[in-house]
Each structure stands twice: as structure tokens, then as C-alpha cells.
Amino acid sequence: MTDIDKTAGEQDTPPAGPEAIKAIPVRHYGRYVSAVLAIAILVAIIYAFGQGKINWNAVPDYFFDDRILTGVGKTLLLTVASMAIGIIGGIVLAVMRLSKNPVTSSIAWFYIWFFRGTPVLVQLVVWFNLGLVFEYINLGPVYKDQWSDFMTPLLTALLGLGLNEAAYMAEICRAGLLAVDEGQTEAAHALGMSHGRTLRRIVIPQAMRVIVPPTGNEVINMLKTTSLVSVVQYPELFRYAQDIGQNSGAPVEMYFLAAAWYLIMTSVLSVGQYYVERYYARGSSRSLPPTPWQKVRAHLTTFSSRKVAA
Amino acid sequence: MTDKLSKTQDTAARGTVPMVKAQGVHKSFGHVEVLKGIDLEVRPGEVFCLIGPSGSGKSTFLRCINHLEKINAGRLYVDGELVGYRQQGDKLYELRDREVAMKRRDIGMVFQRFNLFPHMTALENVMEAPVQVKGAGRTQTRERAMQLLERVGLADRAGHYPSQLSGGQQQRVAIARALAMDPKLMLFDEPTSALDPELVGDVLDVMRDLAESGMTMVVVTHEMGFAREVGDSLVFMDDGVVVESGHPRDVLTNPQHERTQSFLSKVL
């Protein structure tokens, strides 16, 4: 249909083209039914929430509360720091996993197996409660201290989240490294480049294109996962919202507020991720997908042309 | 003319040490024996062509020369030195990665699929090895790289990425990249097989020019015309063995072996 329109539009003498097909389109009655059903359910849900005794005013009242803003800051800090640990750990693990040394490769395999196979909440609680079995931390002559002084809630949270994330990042990095054509390594070796230099100069820069998009997903996931660290007594957005809720007598409203903040942050990150992906797709042969703004403009022009045609 | 002269002098100066010498080279991948005892010699300054049906082991043999593949039996020498091993007394010691890399500096290789680094421009591709491996100065290397791109007729494409170049142009950049290390031996692994027919000529011209300058070249190819015109020696391989060898004109126009005859009747 569109093709016919295009060729007709491109020709300098419009009437000479073939006559456009005018047919009565198939009616999809099922679609009307499902649309009506979906809207009905939505209305029911909204109505139910309208009936609930929700003090909506509490949300804007506390939205920019100092504690909430501190919580947002700490959530972001946790996200960035845990991801940093995760990415560095992931790269090291991926290289270990791909190395020819069976010992390092098995250790990396075991690490990934363990940290991916156990829930992050369980890992956090284990880190938190290690103080029950270790009185001191003793690294020989390097460092010695009371366990409770060493393992602060922040460190517990960072270890719990970061080490777990490293296992996931390792798999992402490994996939990225494996995605680089073997001919690239051969060409580099044939030029007399060592293994390390080949990895650094040739393989990793190309692997980045595969690694970056899923890493963006991981950042967004991490932002949400930070809400779990309330169990290890590290106060962040969720914890502060919970506290305020209990003191002000509007717990559900404060959960809504926290959810809204998480939504705002993940939305901002999604937009960022979208453009980072576009950036790394440059130079590849496939054409870039249009940005949302370009899509909107394209829709507007098709609408206007339809009107003209009608 | 001066090139030809220096070529003969060069050959004389090196005496009888062949650039490549293979003695009973065997290579297996798992249970499949790909090379079943290859014996041959490539003299310095010579253009040595390897032809044969696909799967005959000619590419594998080429890759053994710069130790991209390890041989299972026999001896392989480049410029008088063992490839991949060091001999002390009657014991063989495997070379370290670093030592292997060191030896590969002197051997340029051109691949069927070009294998240019896609995240670097043509110029950066040519500069990469001298700067990173030899530690050469950037400005000096850039000048030399531009000369090499000029030589392969692509000086005006220096700033282009591989994806912006045609196959023939990519392959010529790949040749310039290999030459940037000033190799004493160049290996070509079916350099024109992945190219559109009309782009083959440009690459062959560059290779012909290189041969005239006296470079020792081992060329795996299906371009019989090139082998006949430019080649000094030719080997026909089939099923992991050398079936027939000699001067390209003789082998191509008057093949003795029945297997060679049937192969040539299909490709010529």
C-alpha cells in the first residue's frame, strides 16, 4: 500500500501511474472486544483506588522532604558504586573465565555459579550477619580491626550488591569478548602484537559495542535492587520513605512516593541508555533507529499526508 | 631496473639460506590430517604460488609459516630459524608467546577476509603495529603510513573507516598495514577470493608491484593468470601433499600429474 503511494508520489506526472487499490479492509472485531475489556478492567482498578482511603496530599507534601532527597542521593550513590565494583569485577572474571589456565577459569566459573545462583537478598543478609561468626577481621600484618567497625552498613551494601553484580557483568563481558571475530585476533597476532596488547587495543574496543547496551539494563536493575539494602540497615530512599510513613501515619502514600521517585530515576536512565546505545551503534553497517522525536515527526507528516489524500 | 638488480644481489648475499624451508610438515585437526608431509623451499626474493582445490591444506600450510597453527611433526624454518621452537642440542623448546610475537614482526600476512580493525581508520590501521609493537614515533610513522597508502593508491582514503571502503580498497589497506612492519616475507592467503571480480585487478596490481620490488612472497591463490605472470615457483597441493611443483609456466601449461590436469581443466 505504502509502496504504491510512494511510487505515485515520486513520479513527476501523477495521473500516469497505476490506479491505487480501493478495497474495504478486513474488520477485526476481536480487537474491539479486547480493547473494551481492557479499558473496563482499567476503569475498575482506578475506581477501586478512588474508593480507598488514600491521603493523596501526603505525597506532594513529602515529595521534596530533606530525608527523601537524602535517600535519593544515597540510592544513586549505591547504584554508581555497586555498578563500578560490578563492572571492574566482571571484566576481571570474564578474562579469567576465558583464560587458558584451567585453575583461574574454574574459579571464575565457580564464582559466577555461586553468585548468580543465590538470591541477592540472601547474600546481603549473609554479609550483614558475618559479624556473628567473626569477632575480628585479621589480614595478618596488613589490617586488623573489630569486625563491627570494619563492616559498616555501607560496606555491607556495596559488597552484597557489587559482588553479585560482578557475576552478571562477567557473563555480559564474556559474551562481548566472544562476539569479536577471531580474524581480528589473528590479524593482530600476525602483526606481532602480544596477547595483552591484542586484547587491549583490538578486542576490547570492539567488544564494547556488545557490552554497553546490556550494561545499561544492569544499571537500571541495580537502581531498583538498591531498595533491598534496607535489610542491612543502610538508609536509602526506600528506607527513608518507610520511616516517614510509619511516623506520619501514611505508610501506603509514602510507598507510592518512593515508587514515583524510582520511576523518575529509571526513566531518566532509560533515556540516557537509549542515546548511549545509539552512540555505540555508530560505524556499524546497520542504519540507526530513529529517535522518539524523529518518530513523532514522521507520524505527524504521515497524518497530514493522509488528510491531503482524503 | 635497480630493484631487479638489488634483488639478485640480495639473493646472492644471503647465500643458500632459503626464506622458508619445510621438511615433512604434518598438521592434524583432531583426527583429520590436513598436511601429510610437506617438503618445499622458498628462496629469498621469490614469488612462490600455492594452488590447489579447497581443503587441500594450502591455507593451513601458510598459517603454519607464521605459527598461527602449530605443526605436529616435521620441521619448518623461516630464514634459517625454526618456527615456534628453539633447538638446543637435540631438544626442542617451545617459544614463549612474546618470542613468537617477536618473530612474527618480520612476516607480513594478508587474509582472505581482510581483517582490518573496524574501529580504526585506514591510516590508524597502518600505524597501529609500528607504534604499538615497535614503539615507533607517531609523526614519523604517520609519514611512512601515508607513503604506504600512496603506494597502494589510497592516500585519499586515509581517514576512512573500513566499513566505508570497498573490498578491494580494504585489501589494499591490509597490504599496506602488513608492509608497515617492514617484513622480509609476505604471506597472502587467497587475497582476492572475497572480492568482486572487477576489484581483483587493483589488488593484483599492488601485489605485482610488490613482487617487482623484490619482496619474498608466498601466495595462496586461485588467480592462475597472476601465478603465471608473476610467480617464480608454483606448487600444486591436493589432499595434504605436494602433487607437483616447478615453474608456473611449466606446471600450468604442461601439467604432468593426472590430478593436476583435472584440476587445471576445471579452473582455467
Contacts between the chains, C-beta under 8 A, distances in Angstrom:
chain1	res1	chain2	res2	distance
A	181	B	115	7.6
A	183	B	111	6.3
A	183	B	113	5.6
A	183	B	115	4.1
A	184	B	115	6.2
A	184	B	117	6.7
A	186	B	68	5.9
A	186	B	111	7.2
A	186	B	115	6.6
A	187	B	109	7.7
A	187	B	111	6.4
A	187	B	115	3.8
A	187	B	116	7.6
A	187	B	117	7.3
A	187	B	174	8.0
A	188	B	117	7.8
A	189	B	68	6.7
A	189	B	101	7.1
A	189	B	104	6.6
A	190	B	66	5.9
A	190	B	68	6.8
A	190	B	104	6.0
A	190	B	107	7.4
A	190	B	108	7.6
A	190	B	109	4.0
A	190	B	111	8.0
A	190	B	178	7.8
A	191	B	104	7.2
A	191	B	105	7.7
A	191	B	128	7.3
A	191	B	129	3.9
A	191	B	133	6.5
A	191	B	177	7.2
A	191	B	178	7.4
A	191	B	181	6.3
A	192	B	101	5.0
A	192	B	102	6.8
A	192	B	103	8.0
A	192	B	104	4.4
A	192	B	105	3.7
A	192	B	129	6.4
A	192	B	133	4.7
A	192	B	181	6.5
A	193	B	101	6.6
A	193	B	129	6.7
A	193	B	132	6.3
A	193	B	133	5.7
A	194	B	97	6.3
A	194	B	98	6.1
A	194	B	101	5.0
A	195	B	97	5.8
A	197	B	132	5.9
A	197	B	133	7.5
A	201	B	128	6.9
A	201	B	132	6.0
A	202	B	117	5.8
A	205	B	119	5.0
A	206	B	117	7.9
A	206	B	118	6.8
A	206	B	119	5.8
A	283	B	118	7.1
A	283	B	119	7.1
A	283	B	161	6.0
A	283	B	163	6.4
A	284	B	163	7.5
A	285	B	163	5.8
